[in-house]
Amino acid sequence: MAVMVETPPPQLIVRGPGLPGDFEELCRILEKINDDLPDGYYPEIIGGQVVVSPWSRSFYDLILDELMDQLGPHAPKGHRARSCPSLYKFAEHDGAFGPDFHVAKSAALRTDSIYRPGDALSLVAELTSPSTAEADRNEKAAVYGKAGVPVYVLVDLLKGVVIVHSDPSEHGYRTTTQIEFGGTVHIPAPFDCELDTADWQV
């Protein structure tokens, strides 16, 4: 299956939940689509659909650099912080997400598959855009929490706030802390550090 887009839209949904096929079929479709995508686009599986979105705009780079500089040194032993594309699979929750920033076991990166195991993650961060905001706030927060990712940092550029989700359970995250840009927020274990957003802008 090829996706040919001369002028890609902000977001392209290429398969809906009303069509036949289980999660593994969606994964196979995503792999085929991934091979044909133009540079700057990435596919995810969100809510039973393969969704193609553009990578973050250039002004997101400052925040991604700040996340790397501030959280990277506090990563658990044997984990590596990255802000380059990686697709994490949550088969039990029918999701495959490519977080903007992620910290995971180094061993999870040693694979030929485009998918990395979701249980390798110790922290993820998503930066919202108009096309991804609802999925970042709702679907991804639910899946990350139920899958046991210790910390989910949502940088909501549309609202100018940072929301830190922690204490995951089978029902999702039990603890949520929110600050406006310009403040400092605690990132809980296994990081146990402060995240300073003084230089962040919407």
ROGU-565346 format. One record per residue (C-alpha): x, y, z; residue in one letter; residue number from 1. Coordinates in Angstrom, 3 decimals, decimal comma, m for minus. Layout:
BEGIN
+----------+----------+----------+------+-----+
|     east |    north |       up | type | seq |
+----------+----------+----------+------+-----+
|        X |        Y |        Z |    a | NUM |
...
+----------+----------+----------+------+-----+
***
This chain:
BEGIN
+----------+----------+----------+------+-----+
|     east |    north |       up | type | seq |
+----------+----------+----------+------+-----+
|    0,000 |    0,000 |    0,000 |    m |   1 |
|    1,430 |    3,383 |   m0,961 |    a |   2 |
|    0,531 |    6,787 |    0,365 |    v |   3 |
|    1,292 |    9,411 |   m2,264 |    m |   4 |
|    0,885 |   12,954 |   m1,032 |    v |   5 |
|    2,293 |   15,885 |   m2,990 |    e |   6 |
|    1,166 |   18,449 |   m0,444 |    t |   7 |
|    0,628 |   16,492 |    2,776 |    p |   8 |
|   m2,218 |   17,667 |    5,014 |    p |   9 |
|   m1,593 |   18,439 |    8,708 |    p |  10 |
|   m2,820 |   14,932 |    9,507 |    q |  11 |
|   m3,945 |   12,025 |    7,372 |    l |  12 |
|   m6,056 |    9,149 |    8,716 |    i |  13 |
|   m5,494 |    6,207 |    6,431 |    v |  14 |
|   m7,567 |    3,520 |    8,129 |    r |  15 |
|  m10,618 |    3,747 |   10,379 |    g |  16 |
|  m11,860 |    1,442 |   13,166 |    p |  17 |
|  m14,973 |    0,548 |   11,166 |    g |  18 |
|  m12,932 |   m1,460 |    8,651 |    l |  19 |
|  m12,092 |   m5,129 |    9,315 |    p |  20 |
|   m8,713 |   m5,998 |   10,809 |    g |  21 |
|   m7,087 |   m6,504 |   14,172 |    d |  22 |
|   m4,202 |   m4,627 |   15,758 |    f |  23 |
|   m1,506 |   m6,765 |   14,156 |    e |  24 |
|   m3,035 |   m6,073 |   10,734 |    e |  25 |
|   m2,884 |   m2,366 |   11,475 |    l |  26 |
|    0,787 |   m2,824 |   12,374 |    c |  27 |
|    1,468 |   m4,452 |    9,014 |    r |  28 |
|   m0,344 |   m1,639 |    7,209 |    i |  29 |
|    1,650 |    0,944 |    9,145 |    l |  30 |
|    4,920 |   m0,717 |    8,098 |    e |  31 |
|    3,927 |   m0,558 |    4,422 |    k |  32 |
|    2,885 |    3,079 |    4,732 |    i |  33 |
|    6,068 |    3,988 |    6,589 |    n |  34 |
|    8,227 |    2,870 |    3,666 |    d |  35 |
|    6,482 |    5,269 |    1,264 |    d |  36 |
|    6,053 |    8,378 |    3,389 |    l |  37 |
|    7,754 |   11,618 |    2,376 |    p |  38 |
|   10,419 |   12,990 |    4,722 |    d |  39 |
|    9,027 |   14,779 |    7,743 |    g |  40 |
|    6,008 |   12,502 |    8,306 |    y |  41 |
|    5,480 |    9,576 |   10,653 |    y |  42 |
|    2,672 |    7,054 |   11,205 |    p |  43 |
|    1,135 |    6,003 |   14,520 |    e |  44 |
|   m1,748 |    3,773 |   15,568 |    i |  45 |
|   m4,191 |    5,806 |   17,640 |    i |  46 |
|   m7,699 |    4,728 |   18,542 |    g |  47 |
|   m7,751 |    1,850 |   16,075 |    g |  48 |
|   m6,594 |    4,015 |   13,150 |    q |  49 |
|   m3,308 |    4,520 |   11,365 |    v |  50 |
|   m2,682 |    8,250 |   11,578 |    v |  51 |
|    0,036 |   10,040 |    9,614 |    v |  52 |
|    1,252 |   13,342 |   11,075 |    s |  53 |
|    4,088 |   15,782 |   10,362 |    p |  54 |
|    7,077 |   15,878 |   12,679 |    w |  55 |
|    7,234 |   18,786 |   15,091 |    s |  56 |
|    7,743 |   22,265 |   13,747 |    r |  57 |
|   11,151 |   23,876 |   14,152 |    s |  58 |
|   10,135 |   26,054 |   17,093 |    f |  59 |
|    9,563 |   22,868 |   19,091 |    y |  60 |
|   13,302 |   22,204 |   18,975 |    d |  61 |
|   14,065 |   24,531 |   21,891 |    l |  62 |
|   11,731 |   22,602 |   24,174 |    i |  63 |
|   13,018 |   19,239 |   22,979 |    l |  64 |
|   16,573 |   20,421 |   23,663 |    d |  65 |
|   15,520 |   21,578 |   27,137 |    e |  66 |
|   13,926 |   18,202 |   27,874 |    l |  67 |
|   17,118 |   16,464 |   26,787 |    m |  68 |
|   19,382 |   18,787 |   28,792 |    d |  69 |
|   17,287 |   18,724 |   31,958 |    q |  70 |
|   15,922 |   15,163 |   32,052 |    l |  71 |
|   18,605 |   13,215 |   30,183 |    g |  72 |
|   21,157 |   13,334 |   33,047 |    p |  73 |
|   18,532 |   11,912 |   35,441 |    h |  74 |
|   17,595 |    8,917 |   33,280 |    a |  75 |
|   17,682 |    5,582 |   35,129 |    p |  76 |
|   20,835 |    3,513 |   34,724 |    k |  77 |
|   20,809 |    1,671 |   31,410 |    g |  78 |
|   18,260 |    4,047 |   29,876 |    h |  79 |
|   18,840 |    6,549 |   27,091 |    r |  80 |
|   17,004 |    9,806 |   26,346 |    a |  81 |
|   16,199 |   10,550 |   22,707 |    r |  82 |
|   14,154 |   13,005 |   20,651 |    s |  83 |
|   14,536 |   11,245 |   17,316 |    c |  84 |
|   11,798 |    9,090 |   15,797 |    p |  85 |
|   11,061 |    5,773 |   17,516 |    s |  86 |
|    7,784 |    3,882 |   17,411 |    l |  87 |
|    6,710 |    2,128 |   20,631 |    y |  88 |
|    4,153 |   m0,658 |   20,520 |    k |  89 |
|    1,400 |   m1,211 |   23,100 |    f |  90 |
|   m0,300 |   m4,300 |   21,724 |    a |  91 |
|   m2,584 |   m4,863 |   24,728 |    e |  92 |
|   m3,982 |   m1,364 |   24,211 |    h |  93 |
|   m4,044 |   m1,344 |   20,388 |    d |  94 |
|   m1,598 |    1,542 |   20,190 |    g |  95 |
|    1,738 |    2,305 |   18,543 |    a |  96 |
|    3,045 |    5,789 |   19,343 |    f |  97 |
|    6,068 |    7,825 |   18,296 |    g |  98 |
|    6,601 |   10,201 |   21,252 |    p |  99 |
|    8,390 |   13,483 |   20,643 |    d | 100 |
|   10,800 |   12,763 |   23,512 |    f | 101 |
|   11,368 |    9,390 |   25,127 |    h | 102 |
|   13,605 |    7,690 |   27,669 |    v | 103 |
|   13,918 |    3,923 |   27,355 |    a | 104 |
|   16,171 |    0,971 |   28,083 |    k | 105 |
|   19,133 |    1,049 |   25,719 |    s | 106 |
|   18,590 |   m2,640 |   24,931 |    a | 107 |
|   15,215 |   m1,777 |   23,347 |    a | 108 |
|   17,012 |    0,140 |   20,605 |    l | 109 |
|   18,890 |   m2,950 |   19,424 |    r | 110 |
|   16,290 |   m4,285 |   17,007 |    t | 111 |
|   15,694 |   m4,446 |   13,278 |    d | 112 |
|   11,957 |   m3,870 |   13,784 |    s | 113 |
|   10,451 |   m0,402 |   13,436 |    i | 114 |
|    8,663 |   m1,131 |   16,727 |    y | 115 |
|   10,181 |   m0,927 |   20,184 |    r | 116 |
|    8,479 |   m2,472 |   23,231 |    p | 117 |
|    6,395 |   m0,015 |   25,230 |    g | 118 |
|    7,459 |   m1,609 |   28,515 |    d | 119 |
|   11,031 |   m0,388 |   27,884 |    a | 120 |
|    9,988 |    3,234 |   28,509 |    l | 121 |
|   10,679 |    5,115 |   31,735 |    s | 122 |
|    9,375 |    8,504 |   30,475 |    l | 123 |
|    7,659 |    9,948 |   27,429 |    v | 124 |
|    6,882 |   13,534 |   26,470 |    a | 125 |
|    4,504 |   14,786 |   23,796 |    e | 126 |
|    4,339 |   18,336 |   22,414 |    l | 127 |
|    0,870 |   19,202 |   21,172 |    t | 128 |
|   m0,005 |   20,576 |   17,763 |    s | 129 |
|   m3,490 |   21,403 |   16,448 |    p | 130 |
|   m3,678 |   18,020 |   14,698 |    s | 131 |
|   m2,419 |   15,872 |   17,599 |    t | 132 |
|   m3,604 |   17,687 |   20,731 |    a | 133 |
|   m6,703 |   15,621 |   21,504 |    e | 134 |
|   m4,867 |   12,320 |   21,044 |    a | 135 |
|   m1,962 |   13,571 |   23,193 |    d | 136 |
|   m4,291 |   14,729 |   25,981 |    r | 137 |
|   m6,633 |   11,732 |   26,011 |    n | 138 |
|   m5,817 |    8,549 |   24,090 |    e | 139 |
|   m2,070 |    8,628 |   24,688 |    k | 140 |
|   m2,389 |    9,593 |   28,348 |    a | 141 |
|   m4,735 |    6,634 |   28,900 |    a | 142 |
|   m2,552 |    4,121 |   27,061 |    v | 143 |
|    0,746 |    5,269 |   28,573 |    y | 144 |
|   m0,775 |    5,073 |   32,064 |    g | 145 |
|   m2,429 |    1,679 |   31,630 |    k | 146 |
|    0,745 |    0,304 |   30,030 |    a | 147 |
|    2,774 |    1,313 |   33,081 |    g | 148 |
|    5,010 |    4,071 |   31,659 |    v | 149 |
|    6,221 |    5,713 |   34,908 |    p | 150 |
|    6,051 |    9,359 |   33,755 |    v | 151 |
|    4,212 |   11,105 |   30,910 |    y | 152 |
|    5,032 |   14,794 |   30,359 |    v | 153 |
|    2,487 |   16,595 |   28,186 |    l | 154 |
|    3,779 |   19,922 |   26,879 |    v | 155 |
|    0,576 |   21,600 |   25,750 |    d | 156 |
|    1,770 |   24,347 |   23,433 |    l | 157 |
|   m1,803 |   25,353 |   22,629 |    l | 158 |
|   m2,620 |   26,070 |   26,273 |    k | 159 |
|    0,832 |   27,103 |   27,503 |    g | 160 |
|    0,950 |   24,474 |   30,252 |    v | 161 |
|    2,953 |   21,404 |   31,222 |    v | 162 |
|    1,072 |   18,444 |   32,689 |    i | 163 |
|    3,055 |   15,708 |   34,435 |    v | 164 |
|    1,270 |   12,366 |   34,756 |    h | 165 |
|    2,714 |    9,751 |   37,127 |    s | 166 |
|    1,843 |    6,775 |   39,312 |    d | 167 |
|    0,482 |    4,526 |   36,531 |    p | 168 |
|   m2,151 |    1,859 |   37,152 |    s | 169 |
|   m4,386 |   m0,473 |   35,145 |    e | 170 |
|   m6,900 |    2,384 |   35,050 |    h | 171 |
|   m4,413 |    5,059 |   33,950 |    g | 172 |
|   m2,370 |    7,658 |   35,821 |    y | 173 |
|   m3,356 |    8,394 |   39,398 |    r | 174 |
|   m1,351 |   11,601 |   39,869 |    t | 175 |
|   m1,363 |   14,725 |   37,701 |    t | 176 |
|    0,480 |   18,009 |   38,230 |    t | 177 |
|    0,004 |   21,068 |   36,013 |    q | 178 |
|    1,970 |   24,314 |   35,726 |    i | 179 |
|    1,920 |   27,227 |   33,316 |    e | 180 |
|    4,957 |   27,888 |   31,122 |    f | 181 |
|    7,520 |   29,837 |   33,117 |    g | 182 |
|    7,250 |   27,705 |   36,237 |    g | 183 |
|    9,099 |   24,697 |   37,587 |    t | 184 |
|    7,554 |   21,260 |   38,031 |    v | 185 |
|    8,804 |   18,138 |   39,782 |    h | 186 |
|    9,425 |   15,062 |   37,640 |    i | 187 |
|    8,886 |   12,082 |   39,957 |    p | 188 |
|   10,729 |    8,763 |   40,221 |    a | 189 |
|   12,587 |    7,230 |   38,559 |    p | 190 |
|   13,867 |   10,730 |   37,628 |    f | 191 |
|   13,236 |   12,749 |   40,803 |    d | 192 |
|   14,305 |   16,113 |   39,410 |    c | 193 |
|   12,911 |   19,533 |   38,553 |    e | 194 |
|   11,892 |   20,695 |   35,078 |    l | 195 |
|   12,337 |   24,457 |   34,596 |    d | 196 |
|   10,198 |   26,015 |   31,845 |    t | 197 |
|   11,338 |   29,614 |   32,328 |    a | 198 |
|   12,532 |   29,966 |   28,722 |    d | 199 |
|    9,598 |   28,227 |   27,056 |    w | 200 |
|    7,225 |   30,092 |   24,781 |    q | 201 |
|    3,936 |   29,243 |   23,127 |    v | 202 |
+----------+----------+----------+------+-----+
***
